[in-house]
Amino acid sequence: MKPKTKYLLLCFLGVILPYSQFLPWAVHNGLNMPLFLHQLFSNQVSAFFALDVIVSAVAFLSFARIEGARLKMRGWALWLPLMATLIIGVSLALPLFLYFRELKLEEIIAKASAA
């Protein structure tokens, strides 16, 4: 399986798995952000995971900005992962960015071999 195919599969899982937990909670509680934050940091284990994901998101956004500039990625290849980070999370944003990165690398290789 090609890397970009694996990344698309991970995008699918990155939406389905987290939302399989969040949507039932949201249906039951609504978008009650104070309750969400209270439950997110209700114990040290859940706080550990929350902070891990927050730091991972910041690291990913830094990586995407730097790598995107290095490869001269433009448009949706940068904006969609940013929006995915804010709306879904790193579980979608990282594989989505890596998918777009693979497309860009294939484009660079094709141009180099054509020259």
C-alpha positions, 0 to 999 in steps of 0.5 A: 500500500502506498503511503498516500493511501495509508494516510487517507485511511488514517484520515478516515480513522482520525475522524471516525474514532474520536467522533464515535466518543464525542458525538454521543457526549454532545448529543447528551450534553449539548455543546456545554464547553464548561462541562467539556473542559471540566470532564476533560481535566477531571483527573490526572490521566485525562489531563495527561492525554488532553495536554499531550494532544494540545502539545502535539497540535502545536508541534504539528502546526509548526511542522506543517508551516515549516515543511509546507514552506520548504516544499512550497505547498500552497492553498488547500494543502495548508489550509485544510490541515489547519482547519482539521486541527481546529475542528476535528483534531490532530488525528485527522490533520496530521495524516491529511497534511502527510497525504498532501505532502506525498502529492507534492513530493510526487509532483517534485519528483515528476518535474525533476525526472522530466527535466 
